C-alpha cells in the first residue's frame, strides 16, 4: 500500500514575497535615460522661482529630482529582474531531472537529502536516476551529476513521492525549504523551475492565483483520481 507523506507542495518552487513592494524598486533601468554628465551648479539668482502661472517651484523640483536619482541608484539592484536572477541562481542547482525508462519529471532536493517528485513520474519503479544541474550550463552532465535514487515513499492520492539519492555531487548544493501553507497568499509572486517537454532547467514566474483545498484531478480517464490542497498559478 502507498505510504502517505505529509508534504503539501509538489515539485514547483514557490517563493512567496510580500505584496507590499516599494514602487520604485519595480523600475526598469532600461526605461530611464540618465542626464548628461556635467558640473552641478546652483540656480542663478535672476531666474524666477516659478514658471508662468503653474506655481512650479524650480528649486524644489531640482531638489526632488536629485533625491529621486539618489534613491533610484540605490534601488536598481532590487528590481524584479535582479531578484529573479538571484532566485534562479540560488534554487536551480537543487532542482533535478528524474529519469525512468518511460520518461522524466522534475524533483526538488530537500533539507533531509531526499528528493520530492511526483508519484506519476516514478510509478512502478523502485529505483530511478536523477540528474543534477551541471555546474557549467554549457556542458553535458558529468558522471558526478547522474545519481541512482531509491523510491522510499509514495502517496498516489496526493501524487507525491520521495527519493533517496545514493550520493550528491561533490559541489555544495543549497536544498529547498518547504514553507508552511499558511505563509502563502493569493497575489504573492511564484517562481517555477522545471523541465517542460524536455527543455531542462526552465525558469518562469507568475502569481498565486488561488489556493484550492481538496482539489481533484487525474492525468487520464484510467488513472487514479488525485486530490490534495494545491496552489493554483
C-alpha positions as CSV (number, residue, x, y, z in Angstrom):
1,X,0.0,0.0,0.0
2,X,1.3,3.5,-0.7
3,X,2.5,5.4,2.3
4,X,1.3,8.9,3.0
5,X,3.8,11.7,3.3
6,X,3.0,14.9,5.0
7,X,4.1,17.3,2.2
8,X,1.7,19.7,0.5
9,X,3.9,21.3,-2.1
10,X,4.9,19.3,-5.1
11,X,7.8,19.9,-7.5
12,X,7.0,23.5,-8.2
13,X,9.2,26.0,-6.4
14,X,7.1,28.6,-4.7
15,X,8.7,31.6,-3.1
16,X,6.0,33.9,-1.6
17,X,7.1,37.5,-1.4
18,X,5.4,40.5,0.3
19,X,2.7,42.1,-1.8
20,X,3.6,45.5,-0.5
21,X,6.7,46.4,-2.5
22,X,8.3,49.8,-2.8
23,X,7.1,51.0,-6.2
24,X,10.4,52.5,-7.1
25,X,12.0,49.1,-6.7
26,X,10.0,47.9,-9.7
27,X,11.5,50.5,-12.1
28,X,13.2,49.0,-15.1
29,X,16.6,50.7,-15.6
30,X,16.1,50.4,-19.3
31,X,13.2,52.8,-19.1
32,X,15.3,55.6,-17.6
33,X,17.7,57.8,-19.6
34,X,20.3,59.3,-17.2
35,X,21.2,63.0,-17.5
36,X,24.2,64.1,-19.5
37,X,27.2,64.2,-17.1
38,X,28.3,67.7,-16.1
39,X,29.1,70.0,-13.3
40,X,26.2,70.6,-10.8
41,X,25.7,74.3,-10.1
42,X,23.1,76.2,-8.1
43,X,20.4,78.2,-10.0
44,X,21.3,81.7,-10.9
45,X,19.6,84.3,-8.7
46,X,18.0,86.1,-11.7
47,X,15.9,83.0,-12.7
48,X,12.4,83.2,-11.3
49,X,11.4,80.6,-8.7
50,X,8.3,79.7,-10.7
51,X,7.3,79.4,-14.4
52,X,4.2,81.2,-15.6
53,X,1.1,80.5,-13.6
54,X,1.8,76.8,-12.9
55,X,3.2,77.6,-9.5
56,X,6.0,75.1,-10.1
57,X,8.9,75.9,-7.9
58,X,12.1,75.2,-9.9
59,X,14.4,74.8,-6.9
60,X,12.0,72.4,-5.3
61,X,11.8,70.4,-8.5
62,X,15.5,70.2,-8.9
63,X,15.9,69.1,-5.3
64,X,13.2,66.4,-5.7
65,X,14.8,65.2,-8.9
66,X,18.2,64.9,-7.2
67,X,16.6,62.9,-4.3
68,X,14.9,60.7,-6.8
69,X,18.1,59.9,-8.7
70,X,19.9,59.0,-5.5
71,X,17.0,56.7,-4.4
72,X,16.9,55.2,-7.9
73,X,20.6,54.3,-8.0
74,X,20.3,52.7,-4.6
75,X,17.3,50.6,-5.6
76,X,18.3,49.4,-9.1
77,X,19.8,46.2,-7.5
78,X,16.3,45.3,-6.1
79,X,14.4,45.3,-9.4
80,X,12.3,42.3,-10.4
81,X,15.0,41.3,-13.0
82,X,17.8,41.2,-10.4
83,X,15.6,39.3,-7.9
84,X,14.7,36.7,-10.5
85,X,18.3,36.2,-11.5
86,X,19.3,35.7,-7.8
87,X,16.4,33.3,-7.2
88,X,17.3,31.1,-10.2
89,X,21.0,31.1,-9.4
90,X,20.2,30.1,-5.8
91,X,17.5,27.5,-6.4
92,X,18.2,25.9,-9.7
93,X,21.0,23.6,-8.5
94,X,18.6,21.9,-6.1
95,X,16.1,21.1,-8.9
96,X,16.8,17.7,-10.5
97,X,15.7,15.8,-13.6
98,X,14.2,12.5,-12.6
99,X,14.7,9.9,-15.3
100,X,13.0,6.4,-15.8
101,X,12.8,4.1,-18.8
102,X,9.4,5.6,-19.7
103,X,10.0,9.3,-19.3
104,X,11.2,12.1,-17.0
105,X,10.0,14.6,-14.5
106,X,11.2,17.3,-12.0
107,X,12.3,16.9,-8.4
108,X,13.5,19.1,-5.6
109,X,16.3,18.4,-3.2
110,X,15.1,18.9,0.4
111,X,17.0,19.6,3.6
112,X,17.0,15.9,4.7
113,X,18.8,15.0,1.5
114,X,15.7,13.4,0.0
115,X,14.1,14.4,-3.3
116,X,10.5,15.3,-3.7
117,X,8.9,14.5,-7.0
118,X,5.5,13.3,-8.4
119,X,4.1,9.8,-7.9
120,X,3.2,9.5,-11.6
121,X,6.8,10.2,-12.6
122,X,8.2,7.1,-10.7
123,X,5.1,4.9,-10.7
124,X,6.1,1.3,-10.8
125,X,9.8,1.9,-10.1
126,X,11.8,1.2,-7.0
127,X,14.9,2.9,-8.4
128,X,15.3,5.8,-10.8
129,X,18.1,8.0,-11.9
130,X,18.4,11.7,-11.0
131,X,20.4,14.3,-12.9
132,X,21.7,17.3,-11.1
133,X,22.2,20.6,-12.9
134,X,25.7,20.8,-14.3
135,X,27.9,23.4,-12.7
136,X,28.7,24.6,-16.3
137,X,25.4,25.2,-18.0
138,X,27.0,24.8,-21.4
139,X,28.3,21.3,-20.8
140,X,26.6,17.9,-20.6
141,X,26.1,16.4,-17.1
142,X,29.2,14.6,-15.8
143,X,29.2,11.2,-14.1
144,X,29.1,13.1,-10.8
145,X,25.8,14.7,-11.8
146,X,23.9,11.5,-12.6
147,X,23.0,9.5,-9.5
148,X,20.7,6.5,-8.9
149,X,18.0,7.1,-6.3
150,X,15.7,4.7,-4.4
151,X,12.0,5.4,-4.2
152,X,11.4,5.3,-0.4
153,X,7.8,6.7,-0.1
154,X,4.9,7.2,-2.3
155,X,1.5,8.9,-1.9
156,X,-0.6,8.1,-5.0
157,X,-3.6,10.1,-3.9
158,X,-1.6,13.3,-3.4
159,X,0.6,12.4,-6.5
160,X,3.8,12.7,-4.4
161,X,6.9,10.5,-4.0
162,X,10.2,10.8,-2.0
163,X,13.5,9.6,-3.4
164,X,16.8,9.0,-1.6
165,X,19.8,9.5,-3.9
166,X,22.8,7.2,-3.4
167,X,25.1,10.3,-3.3
168,X,25.1,14.0,-4.0
169,X,27.5,15.9,-6.3
170,X,30.8,17.0,-4.7
171,X,29.9,20.6,-5.1
172,X,27.8,22.3,-2.4
173,X,24.1,22.5,-3.3
174,X,21.7,24.5,-1.2
175,X,18.5,22.5,-0.5
176,X,15.0,23.8,-1.0
177,X,12.9,24.6,2.1
178,X,9.2,23.8,2.3
179,X,7.3,26.7,3.9
180,X,4.0,26.3,5.8
181,X,0.9,26.6,3.7
182,X,-0.4,29.5,5.8
183,X,2.5,31.6,4.6
184,X,1.2,31.5,1.0
185,X,-1.3,34.2,0.0
186,X,-3.2,34.9,-3.2
187,X,-1.4,37.5,-5.3
188,X,2.1,36.5,-4.0
189,X,4.9,36.0,-6.5
190,X,5.6,32.5,-7.7
191,X,8.8,31.1,-9.3
192,X,8.9,27.7,-11.0
193,X,11.9,25.7,-12.3
194,X,11.4,22.5,-14.2
195,X,11.8,20.6,-17.5
196,X,8.7,21.2,-19.7
197,X,8.8,18.9,-22.8
198,X,12.4,18.2,-22.1
199,X,13.6,21.8,-22.0
200,X,15.7,21.4,-18.9
201,X,16.0,23.8,-16.1
202,X,13.4,26.3,-17.5
203,X,12.5,29.2,-15.3
204,X,9.2,31.1,-15.3
205,X,7.3,33.4,-13.0
206,X,3.7,34.1,-12.1
207,X,1.4,34.7,-9.1
208,X,-0.6,32.7,-6.7
209,X,-4.0,32.7,-8.5
210,X,-5.8,30.8,-5.7
211,X,-5.4,28.1,-3.0
212,X,-7.7,25.1,-3.7
213,X,-8.5,22.8,-0.8
214,X,-9.3,19.2,-1.6
215,X,-8.8,19.8,-5.3
216,X,-9.3,16.8,-7.6
217,X,-7.6,15.9,-10.8
218,X,-6.4,13.0,-13.0
219,X,-4.0,12.6,-15.9
220,X,-6.2,10.4,-17.9
221,X,-9.6,8.6,-17.6
222,X,-8.0,5.3,-16.5
223,X,-5.6,6.9,-13.9
224,X,-6.3,7.2,-10.2
225,X,-8.2,10.2,-9.0
226,X,-5.9,12.5,-7.2
227,X,-6.9,15.1,-4.6
228,X,-5.0,17.5,-2.4
229,X,-4.8,21.1,-1.3
230,X,-3.0,22.8,-4.2
231,X,-1.6,26.2,-5.1
232,X,-3.0,27.4,-8.4
233,X,-0.8,29.5,-10.6
